[in-house]
């Protein structure tokens, strides 16, 4: 009986996206890597409006993202007034990985400030039990003596792969009951790093 329960749990499909967000203080954009199932991507493509060109992934993907993946949604709602500026979505690309696909894009906030809130409502109209897990990435951590580990200004050895280590500050799971969350209580990384 227990084995049957375990097998059922393993075979039950998981309805989830996973995204990694990081603020880039130089470009003043939020960099996003978003993983979803290939079937979810196909659903997005099929369900975009008639005015959207289906042969161009950038067009229909950005259209869907701008409706369902928002930063500082209060300012977005304000910007939905006619002639108001909106956050700009910059498509970087996509990569297939088995049964999943990664979308890479950047969001440029209207005010060019580090956003404080994320609202992600992807696939809620498809599946009410859907969840969107968000990993909020940050700068390398400070060491115990107050200096920044792997400081790019110092001649330190980078982590494996030649890149400076990036640490997840926290993760949140957004659901239909709770589609928004605070990103980070701190101000710009530049100001934050000057305190280290």
Residue pairs with C-beta under 8 A, 6 or more apart in sequence:
15 123
15 127
15 129
15 130
15 131
16 130
16 131
16 132
16 133
17 34
17 35
17 36
17 40
17 120
17 122
17 123
17 130
17 131
17 132
17 133
18 34
18 35
18 133
18 135
19 32
19 33
19 34
19 35
19 69
19 120
19 132
19 133
19 134
19 135
20 32
20 33
20 34
20 134
20 135
20 137
20 168
21 30
21 31
21 32
21 118
21 134
21 135
21 136
21 137
21 183
22 30
22 31
22 136
22 137
22 138
22 166
23 29
23 30
23 31
23 114
23 115
23 184
23 188
23 189
24 30
24 31
24 106
25 114
25 188
25 189
25 190
27 106
27 108
28 108
28 109
28 112
28 113
29 90
29 106
29 107
29 108
29 109
30 71
30 106
30 107
30 109
30 115
31 106
32 69
32 103
32 104
32 105
32 106
32 107
33 102
33 103
33 104
34 69
34 102
34 103
34 104
34 105
35 97
35 100
35 101
35 102
36 100
36 101
36 103
36 122
36 123
37 99
37 100
37 101
38 96
38 99
38 100
38 101
40 123
40 126
41 101
41 103
43 123
43 126
44 60
44 61
44 64
45 54
45 57
45 60
48 54
48 60
48 63
48 64
49 63
52 59
52 60
52 63
53 59
53 60
54 60
57 91
57 94
58 91
61 91
61 94
61 103
61 105
62 89
62 91
62 105
64 122
65 89
65 103
65 105
66 86
66 87
66 89
68 120
68 121
68 122
68 123
68 124
69 107
69 118
69 119
69 120
69 121
69 122
70 76
70 87
70 118
70 119
70 120
71 87
71 107
71 109
71 115
71 117
71 118
71 119
71 183
72 87
72 109
72 115
72 116
72 117
73 117
73 119
73 180
74 117
75 109
75 110
75 111
76 86
76 87
76 119
78 84
79 85
79 86
79 87
79 110
80 86
85 110
86 110
87 107
87 108
87 109
87 110
88 107
88 108
89 105
89 106
89 107
89 108
90 105
90 106
90 107
90 108
91 104
91 105
92 104
92 105
92 106
93 103
93 104
94 101
94 102
94 103
94 104
95 101
95 102
95 104
96 102
107 115
109 115
113 188
114 184
114 187
114 188
114 189
115 183
116 182
116 183
116 184
116 185
117 180
117 181
117 182
117 183
118 134
118 172
118 174
118 180
118 181
118 183
119 174
119 179
119 180
120 132
120 134
120 174
120 179
120 180
121 132
121 174
121 176
121 179
122 130
122 132
123 130
123 132
124 130
124 176
124 179
128 176
129 176
130 175
130 176
131 173
131 174
131 175
132 173
132 174
132 175
133 171
133 172
133 173
133 174
134 171
134 172
134 173
134 174
134 181
135 168
135 171
136 168
136 169
136 170
136 171
136 172
136 183
136 184
137 166
137 167
137 168
137 169
138 166
138 167
138 168
138 169
138 184
138 189
139 148
139 166
139 167
139 189
139 192
139 193
140 148
140 149
140 150
140 151
140 164
140 165
140 166
140 167
141 148
141 149
141 167
142 148
142 149
142 196
143 149
146 196
147 196
148 193
148 196
149 156
149 165
150 156
150 158
150 159
150 164
150 165
152 164
158 164
158 165
159 165
169 184
172 181
174 180
174 181
186 192
